[in-house]
Amino acid sequence: MTYEEIVEKVRNDYENADARAIFEHIAIQFNIKGEGAGIFYIEVADRNVCVEPYDYYDKDALVEISSEAVIGLSDGTMTLEEVLEKGLIKEYGNIEKLKKLHKIVFKRDIFW
Protein backbone atom coordinates (compact mmCIF):
# COMPACT_ATOMS: atom_id res chain seq x y z
CA MET A 1 0.00 0.00 0.00
CA THR A 2 1.07 3.57 -0.55
CA TYR A 3 1.32 6.11 2.24
CA GLU A 4 -1.88 7.80 1.06
CA GLU A 5 -3.74 4.48 1.04
CA ILE A 6 -2.56 3.65 4.56
CA VAL A 7 -3.68 7.03 5.93
CA GLU A 8 -7.05 6.70 4.21
CA LYS A 9 -7.52 3.18 5.59
CA VAL A 10 -6.70 4.30 9.13
CA ARG A 11 -9.01 7.30 8.73
CA ASN A 12 -11.89 5.11 7.52
CA ASP A 13 -11.37 2.56 10.29
CA TYR A 14 -10.86 4.89 13.27
CA GLU A 15 -12.50 8.28 12.70
CA ASN A 16 -15.87 6.94 13.83
CA ALA A 17 -14.44 5.42 17.01
CA ASP A 18 -16.48 6.17 20.13
CA ALA A 19 -14.58 8.87 22.04
CA ARG A 20 -17.52 10.15 24.11
CA ALA A 21 -15.81 9.11 27.35
CA ILE A 22 -12.66 11.15 26.62
CA PHE A 23 -12.91 14.73 27.87
CA GLU A 24 -9.28 15.70 27.30
CA HIS A 25 -7.18 16.37 24.23
CA ILE A 26 -5.02 13.51 22.94
CA ALA A 27 -2.61 13.78 20.00
CA ILE A 28 -0.52 10.78 18.97
CA GLN A 29 1.84 10.90 16.00
CA PHE A 30 2.54 7.72 14.03
CA ASN A 31 5.79 7.30 12.08
CA ILE A 32 5.28 4.51 9.55
CA LYS A 33 8.35 2.51 8.56
CA GLY A 34 8.75 0.29 5.50
CA GLU A 35 6.48 0.25 2.47
CA GLY A 36 4.24 3.32 2.52
CA ALA A 37 6.50 5.14 4.98
CA GLY A 38 5.31 8.50 6.24
CA ILE A 39 3.76 10.34 9.17
CA PHE A 40 0.18 10.77 10.34
CA TYR A 41 -1.53 11.55 13.60
CA ILE A 42 -4.63 10.52 15.47
CA GLU A 43 -6.18 13.27 17.56
CA VAL A 44 -9.03 13.13 20.05
CA ALA A 45 -10.56 16.57 20.54
CA ASP A 46 -14.06 17.54 21.62
CA ARG A 47 -14.79 13.82 22.05
CA ASN A 48 -14.20 13.13 18.34
CA VAL A 49 -11.41 11.21 16.59
CA CYS A 50 -9.54 12.77 13.68
CA VAL A 51 -6.83 11.22 11.48
CA GLU A 52 -4.62 13.53 9.41
CA PRO A 53 -1.50 12.98 7.25
CA TYR A 54 0.70 15.52 9.00
CA ASP A 55 3.44 15.86 11.59
CA TYR A 56 1.99 16.91 14.96
CA TYR A 57 4.45 19.21 16.72
CA ASP A 58 2.71 19.37 20.11
CA LYS A 59 2.05 15.64 20.40
CA ASP A 60 1.45 13.72 23.60
CA ALA A 61 3.19 10.60 22.32
CA LEU A 62 4.98 9.13 19.33
CA VAL A 63 4.46 5.67 17.86
CA GLU A 64 7.02 4.14 15.50
CA ILE A 65 5.28 1.32 13.65
CA SER A 66 5.81 -0.83 10.57
CA SER A 67 3.40 -0.48 7.67
CA GLU A 68 2.57 -4.19 8.09
CA ALA A 69 1.48 -3.54 11.68
CA VAL A 70 -0.58 -0.44 10.82
CA ILE A 71 -2.50 -2.37 8.19
CA GLY A 72 -2.86 -5.48 10.37
CA LEU A 73 -4.16 -3.51 13.34
CA SER A 74 -6.49 -1.49 11.18
CA ASP A 75 -8.09 -4.44 9.40
CA GLY A 76 -8.09 -6.66 12.49
CA THR A 77 -5.73 -9.37 11.21
CA MET A 78 -3.23 -8.52 13.99
CA THR A 79 -3.72 -7.69 17.65
CA LEU A 80 -1.75 -5.06 19.52
CA GLU A 81 -0.25 -7.83 21.65
CA GLU A 82 1.06 -9.60 18.50
CA VAL A 83 2.50 -6.36 17.15
CA LEU A 84 4.23 -5.65 20.48
CA GLU A 85 5.60 -9.21 20.74
CA LYS A 86 7.01 -9.07 17.20
CA GLY A 87 8.67 -5.72 17.88
CA LEU A 88 6.76 -3.99 15.07
CA ILE A 89 5.84 -1.02 17.26
CA LYS A 90 7.58 1.29 19.72
CA GLU A 91 5.73 3.85 21.78
CA TYR A 92 7.17 6.92 23.48
CA GLY A 93 5.67 9.70 25.54
CA ASN A 94 2.57 9.94 27.68
CA ILE A 95 1.65 6.31 28.36
CA GLU A 96 -1.65 7.25 30.02
CA LYS A 97 -2.85 9.01 26.87
CA LEU A 98 -1.64 6.11 24.72
CA LYS A 99 -3.71 3.74 26.88
CA LYS A 100 -6.78 5.95 26.38
CA LEU A 101 -6.27 5.92 22.62
CA HIS A 102 -5.86 2.12 22.70
CA LYS A 103 -9.12 1.84 24.58
CA ILE A 104 -10.91 3.94 21.96
CA VAL A 105 -9.58 2.26 18.82
CA PHE A 106 -9.19 -1.30 20.13
CA LYS A 107 -12.22 -1.09 22.46
CA ARG A 108 -10.33 -2.50 25.45
CA ASP A 109 -7.60 -1.72 27.92
CA ILE A 110 -4.02 -2.52 27.02
CA PHE A 111 -1.47 -3.18 29.74
CA TRP A 112 2.28 -3.26 29.16
A tleap script that builds the chain and sets N, CA, C and O, in Angstrom:
source leaprc.protein.ff14SB
mol = sequence {
  NMET THR TYR GLU GLU ILE VAL GLU LYS VAL
  ARG ASN ASP TYR GLU ASN ALA ASP ALA ARG
  ALA ILE PHE GLU HIE ILE ALA ILE GLN PHE
  ASN ILE LYS GLY GLU GLY ALA GLY ILE PHE
  TYR ILE GLU VAL ALA ASP ARG ASN VAL CYS
  VAL GLU PRO TYR ASP TYR TYR ASP LYS ASP
  ALA LEU VAL GLU ILE SER SER GLU ALA VAL
  ILE GLY LEU SER ASP GLY THR MET THR LEU
  GLU GLU VAL LEU GLU LYS GLY LEU ILE LYS
  GLU TYR GLY ASN ILE GLU LYS LEU LYS LYS
  LEU HIE LYS ILE VAL PHE LYS ARG ASP ILE
  PHE CTRP
}
set mol.1.N position { 0.836 -1.190 0.000 }
set mol.1.CA position { 0.000 0.000 0.000 }
set mol.1.C position { 0.877 1.249 0.000 }
set mol.1.O position { 1.989 1.246 0.527 }
set mol.2.N position { 0.364 2.294 -0.590 }
set mol.2.CA position { 1.068 3.573 -0.555 }
set mol.2.C position { 0.767 4.285 0.765 }
set mol.2.O position { -0.149 3.912 1.498 }
set mol.3.N position { 1.544 5.295 1.040 }
set mol.3.CA position { 1.321 6.114 2.240 }
set mol.3.C position { -0.107 6.666 2.259 }
set mol.3.O position { -0.795 6.588 3.276 }
set mol.4.N position { -0.537 7.216 1.145 }
set mol.4.CA position { -1.875 7.797 1.059 }
set mol.4.C position { -2.952 6.753 1.326 }
set mol.4.O position { -3.942 7.046 1.996 }
set mol.5.N position { -2.773 5.549 0.814 }
set mol.5.CA position { -3.743 4.478 1.039 }
set mol.5.C position { -3.777 4.052 2.509 }
set mol.5.O position { -4.844 3.768 3.052 }
set mol.6.N position { -2.611 4.009 3.146 }
set mol.6.CA position { -2.557 3.649 4.564 }
set mol.6.C position { -3.291 4.685 5.404 }
set mol.6.O position { -4.094 4.328 6.265 }
set mol.7.N position { -3.023 5.966 5.162 }
set mol.7.CA position { -3.676 7.025 5.934 }
set mol.7.C position { -5.186 6.975 5.719 }
set mol.7.O position { -5.950 7.126 6.673 }
set mol.8.N position { -5.618 6.768 4.499 }
set mol.8.CA position { -7.053 6.700 4.208 }
set mol.8.C position { -7.701 5.497 4.896 }
set mol.8.O position { -8.820 5.596 5.399 }
set mol.9.N position { -7.003 4.369 4.918 }
set mol.9.CA position { -7.523 3.178 5.592 }
set mol.9.C position { -7.669 3.435 7.085 }
set mol.9.O position { -8.707 3.123 7.669 }
set mol.10.N position { -6.646 3.997 7.704 }
set mol.10.CA position { -6.698 4.300 9.129 }
set mol.10.C position { -7.827 5.301 9.401 }
set mol.10.O position { -8.577 5.145 10.365 }
set mol.11.N position { -7.944 6.305 8.568 }
set mol.11.CA position { -9.014 7.305 8.729 }
set mol.11.C position { -10.386 6.624 8.661 }
set mol.11.O position { -11.238 6.867 9.515 }
set mol.12.N position { -10.601 5.789 7.669 }
set mol.12.CA position { -11.890 5.111 7.515 }
set mol.12.C position { -12.190 4.179 8.683 }
set mol.12.O position { -13.344 4.051 9.092 }
set mol.13.N position { -11.164 3.527 9.222 }
set mol.13.CA position { -11.365 2.559 10.295 }
set mol.13.C position { -11.522 3.189 11.674 }
set mol.13.O position { -12.207 2.627 12.528 }
set mol.14.N position { -10.899 4.354 11.912 }
set mol.14.CA position { -10.858 4.894 13.268 }
set mol.14.C position { -11.581 6.215 13.488 }
set mol.14.O position { -11.869 6.552 14.636 }
set mol.15.N position { -11.887 6.972 12.452 }
set mol.15.CA position { -12.495 8.282 12.695 }
set mol.15.C position { -13.888 8.195 13.326 }
set mol.15.O position { -14.343 9.168 13.928 }
set mol.16.N position { -14.558 7.086 13.208 }
set mol.16.CA position { -15.868 6.942 13.834 }
set mol.16.C position { -15.802 6.225 15.174 }
set mol.16.O position { -16.831 5.814 15.711 }
set mol.17.N position { -14.596 6.071 15.716 }
set mol.17.CA position { -14.437 5.420 17.014 }
set mol.17.C position { -15.171 6.230 18.090 }
set mol.17.O position { -15.244 7.456 18.012 }
set mol.18.N position { -15.700 5.546 19.069 }
set mol.18.CA position { -16.475 6.172 20.130 }
set mol.18.C position { -15.542 6.824 21.156 }
set mol.18.O position { -14.919 6.133 21.961 }
set mol.19.N position { -15.450 8.133 21.123 }
set mol.19.CA position { -14.578 8.872 22.042 }
set mol.19.C position { -15.391 9.703 23.033 }
set mol.19.O position { -14.868 10.652 23.617 }
set mol.20.N position { -16.654 9.357 23.225 }
set mol.20.CA position { -17.519 10.147 24.112 }
set mol.20.C position { -17.035 10.170 25.553 }
set mol.20.O position { -17.349 11.105 26.289 }
set mol.21.N position { -16.282 9.165 25.972 }
set mol.21.CA position { -15.812 9.108 27.352 }
set mol.21.C position { -14.503 9.869 27.567 }
set mol.21.O position { -14.018 9.943 28.696 }
set mol.22.N position { -13.930 10.430 26.517 }
set mol.22.CA position { -12.656 11.153 26.622 }
set mol.22.C position { -12.955 12.651 26.621 }
set mol.22.O position { -13.470 13.194 25.643 }
set mol.23.N position { -12.624 13.308 27.732 }
set mol.23.CA position { -12.909 14.729 27.870 }
set mol.23.C position { -11.648 15.588 27.768 }
set mol.23.O position { -11.693 16.798 27.988 }
set mol.24.N position { -10.534 14.958 27.435 }
set mol.24.CA position { -9.280 15.695 27.302 }
set mol.24.C position { -8.773 15.590 25.860 }
set mol.24.O position { -9.274 14.795 25.065 }
set mol.25.N position { -7.795 16.392 25.555 }
set mol.25.CA position { -7.177 16.375 24.230 }
set mol.25.C position { -6.083 15.314 24.205 }
set mol.25.O position { -5.272 15.224 25.127 }
set mol.26.N position { -6.066 14.513 23.143 }
set mol.26.CA position { -5.020 13.513 22.941 }
set mol.26.C position { -4.521 13.647 21.510 }
set mol.26.O position { -5.320 13.685 20.575 }
set mol.27.N position { -3.210 13.718 21.333 }
set mol.27.CA position { -2.612 13.782 19.998 }
set mol.27.C position { -1.431 12.820 19.946 }
set mol.27.O position { -0.434 12.999 20.647 }
set mol.28.N position { -1.560 11.802 19.108 }
set mol.28.CA position { -0.524 10.782 18.975 }
set mol.28.C position { -0.038 10.776 17.528 }
set mol.28.O position { -0.833 10.622 16.601 }
set mol.29.N position { 1.250 10.942 17.344 }
set mol.29.CA position { 1.841 10.899 16.005 }
set mol.29.C position { 2.327 9.491 15.711 }
set mol.29.O position { 2.887 8.826 16.582 }
set mol.30.N position { 2.113 9.039 14.483 }
set mol.30.CA position { 2.545 7.722 14.032 }
set mol.30.C position { 3.572 7.893 12.921 }
set mol.30.O position { 3.296 8.533 11.906 }
set mol.31.N position { 4.757 7.321 13.114 }
set mol.31.CA position { 5.791 7.297 12.084 }
set mol.31.C position { 5.793 5.900 11.485 }
set mol.31.O position { 6.179 4.935 12.144 }
set mol.32.N position { 5.359 5.795 10.232 }
set mol.32.CA position { 5.279 4.507 9.553 }
set mol.32.C position { 6.624 4.193 8.927 }
set mol.32.O position { 7.233 5.037 8.269 }
set mol.33.N position { 7.079 2.967 9.143 }
set mol.33.CA position { 8.346 2.508 8.556 }
set mol.33.C position { 8.048 1.425 7.531 }
set mol.33.O position { 7.056 0.704 7.643 }
set mol.34.N position { 8.919 1.318 6.528 }
set mol.34.CA position { 8.747 0.293 5.503 }
set mol.34.C position { 7.938 0.813 4.335 }
set mol.34.O position { 7.894 2.015 4.076 }
set mol.35.N position { 7.295 -0.111 3.631 }
set mol.35.CA position { 6.482 0.255 2.468 }
set mol.35.C position { 5.400 1.242 2.900 }
set mol.35.O position { 4.722 1.014 3.902 }
set mol.36.N position { 5.233 2.314 2.170 }
set mol.36.CA position { 4.237 3.318 2.516 }
set mol.36.C position { 4.663 4.210 3.665 }
set mol.36.O position { 3.819 4.763 4.371 }
set mol.37.N position { 5.971 4.355 3.860 }
set mol.37.CA position { 6.499 5.142 4.977 }
set mol.37.C position { 5.981 6.575 4.941 }
set mol.37.O position { 5.774 7.151 3.872 }
set mol.38.N position { 5.779 7.133 6.117 }
set mol.38.CA position { 5.311 8.500 6.237 }
set mol.38.C position { 4.848 8.775 7.653 }
set mol.38.O position { 5.078 7.972 8.557 }
set mol.39.N position { 4.199 9.904 7.844 }
set mol.39.CA position { 3.757 10.339 9.170 }
set mol.39.C position { 2.279 10.690 9.114 }
set mol.39.O position { 1.812 11.306 8.156 }
set mol.40.N position { 1.548 10.294 10.149 }
set mol.40.CA position { 0.185 10.770 10.337 }
set mol.40.C position { -0.073 10.877 11.831 }
set mol.40.O position { 0.726 10.416 12.646 }
set mol.41.N position { -1.200 11.490 12.183 }
set mol.41.CA position { -1.533 11.546 13.604 }
set mol.41.C position { -3.001 11.203 13.811 }
set mol.41.O position { -3.843 11.366 12.929 }
set mol.42.N position { -3.264 10.720 15.017 }
set mol.42.CA position { -4.634 10.516 15.472 }
set mol.42.C position { -4.836 11.482 16.635 }
set mol.42.O position { -4.060 11.502 17.590 }
set mol.43.N position { -5.883 12.271 16.530 }
set mol.43.CA position { -6.176 13.267 17.557 }
set mol.43.C position { -7.587 13.040 18.095 }
set mol.43.O position { -8.522 12.780 17.337 }
set mol.44.N position { -7.720 13.141 19.405 }
set mol.44.CA position { -9.031 13.131 20.046 }
set mol.44.C position { -9.231 14.531 20.600 }
set mol.44.O position { -8.478 14.982 21.463 }
set mol.45.N position { -10.251 15.215 20.097 }
set mol.45.CA position { -10.561 16.569 20.542 }
set mol.45.C position { -12.076 16.729 20.520 }
set mol.45.O position { -12.741 16.281 19.586 }
set mol.46.N position { -12.605 17.353 21.526 }
set mol.46.CA position { -14.058 17.544 21.625 }
set mol.46.C position { -14.804 16.228 21.472 }
set mol.46.O position { -15.884 16.171 20.884 }
set mol.47.N position { -14.195 15.155 22.022 }
set mol.47.CA position { -14.787 13.817 22.052 }
set mol.47.C position { -14.997 13.211 20.661 }
set mol.47.O position { -15.854 12.347 20.469 }
set mol.48.N position { -14.201 13.678 19.697 }
set mol.48.CA position { -14.204 13.133 18.336 }
set mol.48.C position { -12.798 12.696 17.966 }
set mol.48.O position { -11.818 13.228 18.488 }
set mol.49.N position { -12.699 11.722 17.059 }
set mol.49.CA position { -11.412 11.214 16.591 }
set mol.49.C position { -11.158 11.743 15.184 }
set mol.49.O position { -12.037 11.712 14.322 }
set mol.50.N position { -9.942 12.227 14.973 }
set mol.50.CA position { -9.535 12.770 13.684 }
set mol.50.C position { -8.206 12.128 13.284 }
set mol.50.O position { -7.319 11.958 14.120 }
set mol.51.N position { -8.073 11.776 12.009 }
set mol.51.CA position { -6.825 11.217 11.475 }
set mol.51.C position { -6.373 12.122 10.340 }
set mol.51.O position { -7.124 12.364 9.395 }
set mol.52.N position { -5.140 12.622 10.432 }
set mol.52.CA position { -4.617 13.531 9.410 }
set mol.52.C position { -3.191 13.152 9.021 }
set mol.52.O position { -2.424 12.675 9.859 }
set mol.53.N position { -2.831 13.363 7.749 }
set mol.53.CA position { -1.497 12.977 7.251 }
set mol.53.C position { -0.434 14.045 7.462 }
set mol.53.O position { 0.213 14.483 6.511 }
set mol.54.N position { -0.255 14.462 8.707 }
set mol.54.CA position { 0.704 15.517 9.000 }
set mol.54.C position { 1.522 15.182 10.237 }
set mol.54.O position { 1.159 14.309 11.025 }
set mol.55.N position { 2.629 15.893 10.391 }
set mol.55.CA position { 3.443 15.855 11.592 }
set mol.55.C position { 2.721 16.684 12.654 }
set mol.55.O position { 2.221 17.768 12.352 }
set mol.56.N position { 2.662 16.191 13.887 }
set mol.56.CA position { 1.986 16.908 14.965 }
set mol.56.C position { 3.055 17.376 15.940 }
set mol.56.O position { 3.626 16.572 16.678 }
set mol.57.N position { 3.326 18.679 15.942 }
set mol.57.CA position { 4.451 19.205 16.716 }
set mol.57.C position { 4.228 19.187 18.223 }
set mol.57.O position { 5.188 19.044 18.979 }
set mol.58.N position { 2.994 19.326 18.673 }
set mol.58.CA position { 2.715 19.369 20.106 }
set mol.58.C position { 2.052 18.063 20.549 }
set mol.58.O position { 1.031 18.074 21.237 }
set mol.59.N position { 2.639 16.961 20.152 }
set mol.59.CA position { 2.052 15.638 20.400 }
set mol.59.C position { 2.248 15.192 21.841 }
set mol.59.O position { 3.173 15.621 22.530 }
set mol.60.N position { 1.343 14.312 22.276 }
set mol.60.CA position { 1.454 13.718 23.605 }
set mol.60.C position { 2.353 12.495 23.583 }
set mol.60.O position { 3.005 12.174 24.576 }
set mol.61.N position { 2.382 11.815 22.445 }
set mol.61.CA position { 3.187 10.600 22.325 }
set mol.61.C position { 3.535 10.357 20.862 }
set mol.61.O position { 2.930 10.928 19.954 }
set mol.62.N position { 4.515 9.503 20.664 }
set mol.62.CA position { 4.980 9.131 19.330 }
set mol.62.C position { 4.982 7.615 19.233 }
set mol.62.O position { 5.427 6.922 20.147 }
set mol.63.N position { 4.480 7.111 18.117 }
set mol.63.CA position { 4.457 5.673 17.861 }
set mol.63.C position { 5.242 5.417 16.588 }
set mol.63.O position { 4.905 5.947 15.529 }
set mol.64.N position { 6.291 4.603 16.685 }
set mol.64.CA position { 7.019 4.136 15.500 }
set mol.64.C position { 6.460 2.754 15.201 }
set mol.64.O position { 6.456 1.880 16.068 }
set mol.65.N position { 5.990 2.554 13.978 }
set mol.65.CA position { 5.283 1.324 13.646 }
set mol.65.C position { 5.554 0.931 12.197 }
set mol.65.O position { 5.703 1.793 11.330 }
set mol.66.N position { 5.616 -0.361 11.944 }
set mol.66.CA position { 5.811 -0.830 10.569 }
set mol.66.C position { 4.502 -0.704 9.799 }
set mol.66.O position { 3.422 -0.737 10.388 }
set mol.67.N position { 4.603 -0.560 8.489 }
set mol.67.CA position { 3.397 -0.477 7.669 }
set mol.67.C position { 2.582 -1.764 7.794 }
set mol.67.O position { 1.352 -1.720 7.787 }
set mol.68.N position { 3.254 -2.900 7.906 }
set mol.68.CA position { 2.572 -4.194 8.094 }
set mol.68.C position { 1.701 -4.155 9.342 }
set mol.68.O position { 0.566 -4.630 9.322 }
set mol.69.N position { 2.220 -3.595 10.422 }
set mol.69.CA position { 1.478 -3.540 11.685 }
set mol.69.C position { 0.307 -2.567 11.599 }
set mol.69.O position { -0.777 -2.863 12.101 }
set mol.70.N position { 0.510 -1.411 10.971 }
set mol.70.CA position { -0.581 -0.442 10.821 }
set mol.70.C position { -1.753 -1.088 10.095 }
set mol.70.O position { -2.899 -0.998 10.536 }
set mol.71.N position { -1.453 -1.735 8.986 }
set mol.71.CA position { -2.505 -2.374 8.189 }
set mol.71.C position { -3.145 -3.519 8.963 }
set mol.71.O position { -4.369 -3.645 8.977 }
set mol.72.N position { -2.334 -4.354 9.607 }
set mol.72.CA position { -2.859 -5.480 10.372 }
set mol.72.C position { -3.746 -5.052 11.519 }
set mol.72.O position { -4.795 -5.654 11.747 }
set mol.73.N position { -3.345 -4.025 12.243 }
set mol.73.CA position { -4.160 -3.513 13.342 }
set mol.73.C position { -5.449 -2.897 12.820 }
set mol.73.O position { -6.519 -3.082 13.401 }
set mol.74.N position { -5.336 -2.169 11.728 }
set mol.74.CA position { -6.491 -1.487 11.176 }
set mol.74.C position { -7.539 -2.453 10.639 }
set mol.74.O position { -8.736 -2.239 10.832 }
set mol.75.N position { -7.101 -3.510 9.969 }
set mol.75.CA position { -8.089 -4.442 9.402 }
set mol.75.C position { -8.414 -5.618 10.326 }
set mol.75.O position { -9.233 -6.473 9.990 }
set mol.76.N position { -7.761 -5.649 11.500 }
set mol.76.CA position { -8.088 -6.661 12.493 }
set mol.76.C position { -7.409 -8.002 12.317 }
set mol.76.O position { -7.761 -8.958 13.007 }
set mol.77.N position { -6.441 -8.104 11.408 }
set mol.77.CA position { -5.730 -9.370 11.214 }
set mol.77.C position { -4.584 -9.542 12.206 }
set mol.77.O position { -4.006 -10.624 12.308 }
set mol.78.N position { -4.253 -8.471 12.942 }
set mol.78.CA position { -3.226 -8.523 13.985 }
set mol.78.C position { -3.780 -7.846 15.225 }
set mol.78.O position { -4.562 -6.900 15.136 }
set mol.79.N position { -3.360 -8.347 16.393 }
set mol.79.CA position { -3.719 -7.689 17.647 }
set mol.79.C position { -2.549 -6.828 18.099 }
set mol.79.O position { -1.420 -7.009 17.642 }
set mol.80.N position { -2.825 -5.896 18.994 }
set mol.80.CA position { -1.750 -5.061 19.519 }
set mol.80.C position { -0.723 -5.913 20.249 }
set mol.80.O position { 0.474 -5.634 20.182 }
set mol.81.N position { -1.179 -6.942 20.941 }
set mol.81.CA position { -0.253 -7.827 21.646 }
set mol.81.C position { 0.713 -8.502 20.670 }
set mol.81.O position { 1.906 -8.602 20.954 }
set mol.82.N position { 0.203 -8.970 19.510 }
set mol.82.CA position { 1.063 -9.603 18.500 }
set mol.82.C position { 2.082 -8.606 17.953 }
set mol.82.O position { 3.257 -8.935 17.785 }
set mol.83.N position { 1.629 -7.400 17.679 }
set mol.83.CA position { 2.503 -6.359 17.147 }
set mol.83.C position { 3.607 -6.024 18.149 }
set mol.83.O position { 4.767 -5.859 17.773 }
set mol.84.N position { 3.236 -5.926 19.430 }
set mol.84.CA position { 4.226 -5.654 20.476 }
set mol.84.C position { 5.230 -6.802 20.594 }
set mol.84.O position { 6.437 -6.571 20.668 }
set mol.85.N position { 4.725 -8.043 20.611 }
set mol.85.CA position { 5.597 -9.213 20.742 }
set mol.85.C position { 6.581 -9.335 19.586 }
set mol.85.O position { 7.720 -9.758 19.784 }
set mol.86.N position { 6.151 -8.969 18.378 }
set mol.86.CA position { 7.010 -9.067 17.196 }
set mol.86.C position { 7.951 -7.871 17.060 }
set mol.86.O position { 8.798 -7.848 16.167 }
set mol.87.N position { 7.810 -6.890 17.931 }
set mol.87.CA position { 8.672 -5.716 17.876 }
set mol.87.C position { 8.375 -4.800 16.704 }
set mol.87.O position { 9.265 -4.089 16.237 }
set mol.88.N position { 7.135 -4.801 16.218 }
set mol.88.CA position { 6.757 -3.987 15.068 }
set mol.88.C position { 6.292 -2.592 15.463 }
set mol.88.O position { 5.928 -1.787 14.606 }
set mol.89.N position { 6.306 -2.309 16.761 }
set mol.89.CA position { 5.839 -1.019 17.257 }
set mol.89.C position { 6.678 -0.609 18.469 }
set mol.89.O position { 7.080 -1.437 19.285 }
set mol.90.N position { 6.926 0.698 18.554 }
set mol.90.CA position { 7.582 1.287 19.722 }
set mol.90.C position { 6.794 2.538 20.071 }
set mol.90.O position { 6.446 3.329 19.195 }
set mol.91.N position { 6.518 2.709 21.353 }
set mol.91.CA position { 5.726 3.846 21.778 }
set mol.91.C position { 6.518 4.672 22.788 }
set mol.91.O position { 7.173 4.130 23.678 }
set mol.92.N position { 6.443 5.993 22.630 }
set mol.92.CA position { 7.172 6.923 23.479 }
set mol.92.C position { 6.236 8.045 23.919 }
set mol.92.O position { 5.341 8.443 23.173 }
set mol.93.N position { 6.441 8.539 25.106 }
set mol.93.CA position { 5.673 9.703 25.540 }
set mol.93.C position { 4.707 9.382 26.646 }
set mol.93.O position { 4.992 8.549 27.506 }
set mol.94.N position { 3.572 10.034 26.634 }
set mol.94.CA position { 2.572 9.944 27.683 }
set mol.94.C position { 1.824 8.608 27.583 }
set mol.94.O position { 0.907 8.459 26.775 }
set mol.95.N position { 2.222 7.659 28.400 }
set mol.95.CA position { 1.652 6.306 28.360 }
set mol.95.C position { 0.171 6.325 28.723 }
set mol.95.O position { -0.604 5.550 28.162 }
set mol.96.N position { -0.235 7.184 29.639 }
set mol.96.CA position { -1.654 7.245 30.021 }
set mol.96.C position { -2.528 7.649 28.836 }
set mol.96.O position { -3.613 7.098 28.650 }
set mol.97.N position { -2.065 8.598 28.041 }
set mol.97.CA position { -2.847 9.013 26.869 }
set mol.97.C position { -2.806 7.938 25.786 }
set mol.97.O position { -3.787 7.750 25.066 }
set mol.98.N position { -1.693 7.238 25.665 }
set mol.98.CA position { -1.639 6.110 24.723 }
set mol.98.C position { -2.652 5.038 25.122 }
set mol.98.O position { -3.344 4.491 24.263 }
set mol.99.N position { -2.743 4.737 26.406 }
set mol.99.CA position { -3.708 3.744 26.879 }
set mol.99.C position { -5.137 4.167 26.548 }
set mol.99.O position { -5.956 3.336 26.155 }
set mol.100.N position { -5.437 5.457 26.704 }
set mol.100.CA position { -6.777 5.950 26.380 }
set mol.100.C position { -7.067 5.810 24.891 }
set mol.100.O position { -8.179 5.452 24.502 }
set mol.101.N position { -6.068 6.093 24.056 }
set mol.101.CA position { -6.266 5.916 22.618 }
set mol.101.C position { -6.463 4.446 22.283 }
set mol.101.O position { -7.318 4.109 21.463 }
set mol.102.N position { -5.683 3.562 22.906 }
set mol.102.CA position { -5.863 2.121 22.696 }
set mol.102.C position { -7.280 1.697 23.044 }
set mol.102.O position { -7.899 0.908 22.330 }
set mol.103.N position { -7.782 2.225 24.141 }
set mol.103.CA position { -9.124 1.840 24.579 }
set mol.103.C position { -10.178 2.285 23.565 }
set mol.103.O position { -11.165 1.586 23.337 }
set mol.104.N position { -9.960 3.448 22.965 }
set mol.104.CA position { -10.909 3.944 21.962 }
set mol.104.C position { -10.859 3.097 20.694 }
set mol.104.O position { -11.891 2.609 20.231 }
set mol.105.N position { -9.658 2.919 20.127 }
set mol.105.CA position { -9.576 2.261 18.817 }
set mol.105.C position { -9.638 0.742 18.890 }
set mol.105.O position { -10.108 0.094 17.954 }
set mol.106.N position { -9.163 0.163 20.007 }
set mol.106.CA position { -9.194 -1.299 20.129 }
set mol.106.C position { -10.322 -1.776 21.041 }
set mol.106.O position { -10.532 -2.977 21.214 }
set mol.107.N position { -11.052 -0.805 21.626 }
set mol.107.CA position { -12.218 -1.086 22.464 }
set mol.107.C position { -11.907 -1.952 23.682 }
set mol.107.O position { -12.743 -2.737 24.129 }
set mol.108.N position { -10.692 -1.798 24.213 }
set mol.108.CA position { -10.332 -2.497 25.446 }
set mol.108.C position { -9.061 -1.902 26.018 }
set mol.108.O position { -8.328 -1.187 25.335 }
set mol.109.N position { -8.814 -2.207 27.272 }
set mol.109.CA position { -7.601 -1.721 27.921 }
set mol.109.C position { -6.411 -2.530 27.475 }
set mol.109.O position { -6.514 -3.734 27.239 }
set mol.110.N position { -5.275 -1.863 27.358 }
set mol.110.CA position { -4.015 -2.517 27.015 }
set mol.110.C position { -3.053 -2.266 28.159 }
set mol.110.O position { -2.880 -1.126 28.591 }
set mol.111.N position { -2.429 -3.319 28.647 }
set mol.111.CA position { -1.472 -3.181 29.740 }
set mol.111.C position { -0.106 -3.660 29.262 }
set mol.111.O position { 0.008 -4.706 28.624 }
set mol.112.N position { 0.923 -2.886 29.575 }
set mol.112.CA position { 2.276 -3.262 29.160 }
set mol.112.C position { 2.916 -4.081 30.243 }
set mol.112.O position { 4.064 -4.505 30.100 }
savepdb mol mol.pdb
quit
